[in-house]
Amino acid sequence: LIAFSLEVIALFSIMFISNIITKVGLSQWILSFLIAVALIWFWGQYMAPKGKRRLTGVAFYIAKVVIYLLAAYSIYYFQGVWWMTTFLVVFIIDEAFLFPIRNEDPAVFFKSK
C-alpha cells in the first residue's frame, strides 16, 4: 500500500514539472497529460510486477531512482524541503523493506534479462 501510494504521488508530482517548464495555460495541461501518459506507459511496460518487459536488477533500480528523484524535485519546487525530505525518507524505508521480498537471491540484483 505504501509503495503504491508513493507511485501515485510520484506520478502527480512529475506531472507538475510542466509548470516549471512552461507558464502558458493550455500548454501546461497538454504537457502534463503527455508526461502522465508517458510515465504510465513506461511504468506499465518496464516497472510493473506483471509488465511484459519488466526491468530487473540494476536497471530497475536506476529507473526507479530517476523517477523518484524527478518527483522529489517537483515536490521541493512546489512544497519545500520538508515535504521532499519526507517523501524521500518514506521511499528509502519502503525500498529497504521491499528489497528482500523482491529479491530472494542477493545475486539477482546484479542480473538483468
N, C-alpha and C positions, 0 to 999 in steps of 0.2 A: 504494500500500500504506500509506503514512504517512497519507494523507487518510482512508482507510477506518478505520485504527486510531484516529485522532482522533475520528471519528464514533462508533465503538463506545464509546470512553472517555467521550465526552460523553453518550451515551445512559445509560450506567450511572451516571455522576455525577449527572445530572439526576434519575434515579430515586431517588437517596438524599436528594433535597431533601424527600421526605416525612418523613424522620427529623427534619428541622429543624421542619417544620410541626406534626407530631403526635408524641406519645410513647407512644401506645397501640398494642399489638402488632398486632392484626388490621387496624386502620385504616391502619397504616403499609404493610402488604402490599397492601391494596386500593388505596391511593393511589399506591404505587409502580407497580403494574400499570397503573392508569389513565394515569399520566404516561407510562409506556413506550408504551402503545398510542397515545396522542395524539401523541407525538413521532414514532413510527414512521410513523403515518398522514400527519402533516404533512410529514415528510421525503420520503416516497414520492410524495406528490402535488406538492409545490412545490419540493423541493430536489434530488431525484434527477435524474441526467442524462437519463433517459428518462421523467420524470414527465409526466403528462397536462397539468398546468397549471403547468409549471416557471416559477418566478420568474426574471426576468432583470434585469440592470443593478443599480441601487442597491437595489432591493427584495430581491434575492437576498442581497447582502452585508449588509444591515441584519438580515435574518432570521438569517443565519449568525452574525453577531457577537453577537446577542442569545442564541442557543442556546449558543455557546461561552463567553460571559460567565456565563451561569447555571451551566454545567458548571464553570467556573473558581471560582465562588463556592462551589459544593459541595465541590470539591477543597480549597479553602482551609479550609472549615469542618471537614472531617474529616481532612485530611492535613497542612495547614500551608502556609506561604508558599512554601517551596522547591518543592514539587510543583506548586502553582498556577502559579508563575513558569515552571517547566519546560514545563508544558502550554501556556501562552500563547506562549512563545517558539517552541516547535515549531509551533504553529498559525500564527503570523505568518510564520515562514520557509517553511512549506509553502504558504501562500497567495501569498507573494511569487514562488515558483517556478511555481505553477499559474496565476496571473493571465494571463501572456502566452499560455499554452496555451488557456485557456478563451475568451479574447477576442482574436481575430486583429486586429480593428479597434478601436483605443482608444475610438472613439466609441460602441461597443456598450455600454460601461459606463453611459452616460447614457440609453440607450434602454430602454423596457420594452414588453412586448407588451400 
